[in-house]
Amino acid sequence: MIVQIFSSCRSPESGGTEKSEADKEGSQPSDVKIVLPSATELMQRNKLTLNDITKTKTPNRVTYEDVDNFLKSRKSSPAKEDSKEEKGKLIDLTSMQRSIKNNMMLTLGVPVFRVTHLMRTNELIKLYEKVKEQISMSVILNKCVSTVLLKHPLIYSTYIESDQGKIKYNRDVNIGNALGLKDSLLTPVLKQVDKKDIYSLSDEWKKLVEKGKNGLLTPNDISGSNFYISNLGMFNTYQFDAILPKNASCILSIGTNIGSIENFQDIKIYRGMMMTLTCDHRHIYGAHAASFMNDLSKFIECDIMQIFL
């Protein structure tokens, strides 16, 4: 990780040539601050200096979250009279936004199709209410998906461009999860989801989310995925289609929980999630996707406790 180190230098007149005890011992001066690259970029974009960031979670260390918290506190203060001049100005994309833009363009030429299914989630919600203090909904869904993917290896395969075309069947289920942060979109990867117990996955996911918030995700943390999940259910989104990422065969988009009536005679009401699977049509066909979605629906509705096995 590359960091920038800032320190305030003493003028020749202010301190003479005599070193302090701390200097003699070789310890780091108290005015030295380590600034993470993501924090530096956010400061530059908002024309901030190091002196503006007075509150940090860790002494002598400035993270993206520290700068973001300062900006939020500044927005909560009364607006300046010249705020109207700020409206309509052009702002260059950050390096992160440019990278996201380029990645989104890479698969525009890939033929895709989508299958949407309403998953009944009564049992899922009951389970989540019992374990939500320890395990997030994202981790539960990852484990459900990985369990069903093992029956459908084509869904998490990789299409290899060549004269004849090739399909790589992957050994492990590695799931990239879209993590939305301010001005950025990252996809931390839970690796070998099919082989790890749900509690280990929960601990791993918490660490990845924390690293993402502080701009500390490494290339290894966001690479190696062979299936993707984008969950906007927490934003009350009913249904949406996701763009297929590079080198992926499928991405599953998940909406919020909704109420649905099963039939009008008995007036049975159940809860459900709209899930849409976007697939690479070069090697995955409608029957493959529909079969996977049906099995996933059955697993979530009837066999969800198997994620603890």
C-alpha positions in Angstrom: 0.0 0.0 0.0 1.5 3.3 -1.0 0.9 6.1 1.5 1.8 9.8 1.6 3.5 11.1 4.7 3.1 14.7 5.7 4.9 16.6 8.5 5.2 20.2 9.5 8.9 21.3 9.4 10.4 23.7 11.9 12.0 26.8 10.7 15.7 27.3 11.5 14.8 30.1 13.9 12.2 28.2 15.8 14.0 25.2 17.2 17.8 25.6 16.9 19.8 22.5 16.3 19.2 20.7 19.5 17.2 17.5 19.1 14.4 16.4 21.4 14.5 13.2 23.4 11.9 11.7 21.0 14.2 12.5 18.1 17.2 11.0 19.8 15.3 7.8 20.4 14.3 7.7 16.7 10.6 7.7 17.3 8.1 9.1 14.8 7.3 12.8 15.4 3.8 13.4 16.7 3.0 15.8 13.8 3.6 13.1 11.1 0.5 11.9 9.4 0.0 8.9 7.1 -2.5 9.7 4.4 -4.0 6.8 2.4 -4.2 7.3 -1.4 -8.0 7.2 -1.4 -8.1 9.9 1.3 -5.6 12.0 -0.7 -7.7 11.8 -3.8 -10.9 12.8 -2.0 -9.1 15.7 -0.3 -7.8 17.0 -3.6 -11.2 16.7 -5.3 -12.7 18.8 -2.5 -9.8 21.3 -2.3 -9.0 20.3 1.3 -5.7 20.4 3.1 -4.3 18.2 5.8 -5.1 21.0 8.3 -8.8 20.6 7.6 -8.9 17.0 8.8 -8.7 17.5 12.6 -10.6 14.4 13.7 -9.3 11.0 12.7 -10.3 7.5 14.0 -6.6 6.5 14.3 -3.9 9.0 15.5 -1.6 10.3 12.8 -3.5 8.3 10.1 -6.0 9.8 7.6 -8.4 7.5 5.8 -11.1 7.9 3.2 -13.7 7.6 6.0 -12.0 10.5 8.0 -12.2 12.8 5.0 -15.7 11.7 4.2 -16.9 12.4 7.7 -15.4 15.9 7.6 -17.3 16.6 4.3 -20.5 15.3 5.8 -20.1 17.6 8.9 -19.4 20.5 6.6 -22.5 19.9 4.6 -24.6 20.0 7.7 -23.5 23.5 8.5 -25.5 26.5 7.0 -24.9 27.0 3.3 -22.8 30.0 2.2 -24.3 32.8 0.3 -22.3 32.0 -2.9 -23.5 28.4 -3.0 -25.4 29.1 -6.1 -22.2 29.6 -8.0 -21.3 26.0 -7.3 -24.3 24.6 -9.2 -23.8 23.3 -12.7 -20.0 23.1 -12.6 -18.1 20.4 -14.4 -16.1 17.9 -12.3 -13.6 15.4 -13.8 -14.1 11.8 -13.0 -11.8 10.4 -10.3 -9.3 7.6 -11.2 -11.7 5.2 -9.4 -14.7 6.4 -11.4 -12.7 6.2 -14.7 -11.7 2.6 -13.8 -15.4 1.7 -13.1 -16.5 3.4 -16.3 -13.9 1.4 -18.4 -14.9 -1.9 -16.8 -18.6 -1.3 -17.5 -17.8 -0.7 -21.2 -15.8 -3.9 -21.6 -18.8 -6.2 -21.8 -21.1 -4.1 -24.0 -20.3 -6.4 -26.9 -21.3 -9.6 -25.0 -24.7 -11.0 -25.9 -26.7 -11.4 -22.7 -30.2 -12.4 -21.6 -32.0 -12.1 -18.3 -34.3 -14.4 -16.2 -36.3 -12.9 -13.4 -37.8 -15.0 -10.6 -39.9 -14.2 -7.5 -38.2 -16.1 -4.6 -40.4 -16.8 -1.7 -38.5 -15.6 1.4 -40.7 -16.4 4.4 -38.2 -19.0 5.7 -35.2 -16.7 4.8 -36.6 -13.8 6.8 -37.4 -16.0 9.8 -33.8 -17.3 9.7 -32.3 -13.8 9.3 -34.3 -12.4 12.3 -32.7 -15.1 14.4 -29.1 -14.6 13.3 -28.9 -11.0 12.1 -26.7 -10.0 15.1 -24.0 -12.3 13.8 -24.6 -12.9 10.1 -25.7 -10.4 7.5 -28.3 -11.0 4.8 -25.5 -10.7 2.2 -23.6 -13.7 3.7 -26.8 -15.8 4.0 -27.6 -15.2 0.3 -24.0 -15.9 -0.7 -24.1 -19.2 1.0 -27.5 -20.1 -0.5 -26.2 -19.2 -4.0 -23.0 -21.1 -3.7 -24.8 -24.3 -2.5 -27.1 -24.3 -5.5 -24.3 -23.3 -7.9 -22.5 -26.6 -7.2 -25.4 -28.3 -9.1 -25.0 -25.9 -12.0 -21.3 -25.6 -12.8 -22.0 -23.9 -16.1 -23.5 -20.9 -14.3 -20.1 -20.1 -12.6 -17.9 -21.1 -15.5 -15.8 -18.7 -17.6 -16.1 -18.2 -21.3 -12.6 -18.0 -23.0 -12.3 -16.1 -26.2 -10.6 -18.1 -28.9 -11.1 -19.2 -32.6 -13.3 -22.1 -31.5 -14.4 -20.7 -28.1 -13.7 -22.5 -24.8 -15.5 -22.9 -21.5 -13.5 -23.0 -18.3 -15.2 -24.9 -15.5 -14.0 -23.4 -12.2 -13.1 -25.5 -9.2 -14.2 -23.1 -6.5 -17.2 -20.8 -6.1 -15.8 -17.3 -5.7 -18.5 -14.6 -5.4 -17.9 -10.9 -6.0 -20.4 -8.7 -4.1 -21.1 -5.2 -5.2 -20.2 -2.7 -2.4 -21.4 0.8 -3.1 -19.4 3.6 -1.5 -19.5 7.3 -2.1 -18.2 8.0 -5.6 -17.1 4.4 -6.1 -18.2 0.9 -6.7 -16.1 -2.0 -5.5 -16.7 -5.8 -5.6 -15.0 -7.6 -2.7 -14.8 -11.3 -3.3 -15.7 -14.0 -0.9 -13.6 -16.9 -2.0 -14.3 -20.6 -1.7 -17.8 -19.9 -0.4 -18.9 -23.5 -1.1 -16.1 -24.8 1.2 -16.3 -22.4 4.2 -18.9 -22.5 7.0 -21.2 -19.5 7.3 -19.6 -18.1 10.4 -16.2 -17.9 8.8 -17.7 -16.2 5.8 -19.5 -13.7 8.1 -16.2 -12.8 9.7 -14.4 -12.5 6.3 -17.2 -10.3 4.9 -17.1 -7.9 7.9 -13.4 -7.5 7.4 -13.8 -6.8 3.6 -16.5 -4.2 4.2 -14.4 -2.4 6.8 -11.4 -2.4 4.5 -13.6 -1.1 1.7 -14.9 1.8 3.8 -11.3 2.8 4.7 -9.8 2.4 1.2 -7.7 -0.6 2.2 -8.9 -3.3 -0.2 -6.0 -5.0 -2.0 -6.1 -6.2 -5.6 -6.4 -9.8 -4.2 -9.5 -8.7 -2.3 -11.4 -7.7 -5.4 -10.2 -10.3 -7.9 -10.8 -13.9 -8.7 -14.6 -13.9 -8.8 -16.5 -16.3 -11.1 -20.0 -15.2 -10.1 -21.4 -11.9 -9.0 -24.2 -10.6 -6.7 -25.6 -7.1 -6.7 -28.1 -6.5 -3.8 -30.1 -3.3 -3.7 -32.8 -4.7 -1.5 -31.7 -2.5 1.4 -32.6 0.6 -0.8 -36.2 -0.6 -1.3 -35.5 -1.4 -5.0 -38.1 -3.7 -6.4 -36.2 -5.1 -9.3 -33.3 -4.2 -11.5 -31.0 -5.5 -14.2 -27.2 -5.6 -13.6 -24.4 -5.2 -16.2 -22.4 -8.3 -16.7 -18.8 -7.8 -15.4 -15.7 -8.7 -17.3 -14.8 -12.4 -17.3 -18.1 -13.4 -15.6 -20.8 -15.6 -17.0 -23.6 -14.4 -14.7 -24.5 -11.8 -12.2 -27.5 -12.0 -9.9 -29.4 -8.8 -9.0 -31.5 -8.9 -5.8 -34.4 -6.6 -5.0 -36.2 -5.8 -1.7 -38.7 -8.0 0.1 -42.3 -7.6 -1.0 -45.6 -9.0 -0.1 -47.4 -11.2 -2.6 -50.8 -13.0 -2.7 -50.6 -16.7 -3.6 -54.2 -17.1 -4.6 -57.5 -15.3 -4.1 -59.5 -18.2 -2.7 -57.5 -18.7 0.5 -55.9 -15.2 0.4 -52.4 -16.6 1.3 -49.8 -13.8 1.6 -46.1 -14.5 1.5 -43.0 -12.5 1.2 -40.6 -12.6 -1.7 -37.6 -11.1 -3.5 -37.3 -10.4 -7.2 -34.0 -11.8 -8.4 -32.8 -11.3 -11.9 -29.9 -13.4 -13.4 -28.0 -11.8 -16.2 -26.2 -14.4 -18.3 -23.6 -14.6 -21.1 -25.6 -16.0 -24.0 -22.5 -17.3 -25.8 -22.5 -20.5 -23.7 -25.4 -20.2 -21.3 -29.0 -20.7 -22.6 -32.4 -20.0 -21.2 -33.0 -23.5 -19.9 -29.7 -23.4 -17.9 -30.6 -20.1 -16.2 -34.2 -21.1 -15.5 -33.1 -24.4 -14.0 -30.7 -22.6 -11.7 -33.2 -20.0 -10.6 -35.8 -22.7 -9.9 -33.4 -24.7 -7.8 -32.3 -21.5 -5.9 -36.0 -20.6 -5.3 -36.6 -24.1 -3.9 -33.5 -24.0 -1.7 -34.4 -20.6 -0.2 -38.0 -21.7 0.4 -37.5 -25.2 1.7 -33.9 -26.1 2.4 -32.3 -22.9 3.7 -31.1 -24.5 7.0 -28.6 -26.5 5.0 -26.3 -23.5 4.9 -25.4 -24.4 8.5 -24.2 -27.9 7.6 
